[in-house]
Amino acid sequence: MVRASSFGILIGLSAVAALMSRHYRYWACLGGFWRVASVLAIAACIAENSAIACYKYYSYSPEWGVFIGHVPLHVVLIWPLFILGQYHYLRDGLRIGKHD
């Protein structure tokens, strides 16, 4: 059974993603925020599932709820938001990289 806190986390992730998609308009040249975030989520899911399967060094508690392979759905969804947020900080905050 999926805990109520899992739904709260998903709602929070959805809200952050919606705000990021409105703010990070510069991803339009690559198909838009949602396309870039989706590709990153798939890559993160493959990478982390591969690392867990190959190295068997760590695992997630079953209390996380919904899993994609060995990785909780929440973790798969947070990776693109984290990566794109850091990219935005480097690009606009520290002025590193390409600017419009």
Secondary structure, 3 states (H helix, E strand, C coil): CCCHHHHHHHHHHHHHHHHHHHHCHHHHHHCCHHHHHHHHHHHHHHHHHHHHHHHCCCCCCHHHCCEECCEEHHHHHHHHHHHHHHHHHHHHHCCCCCCC
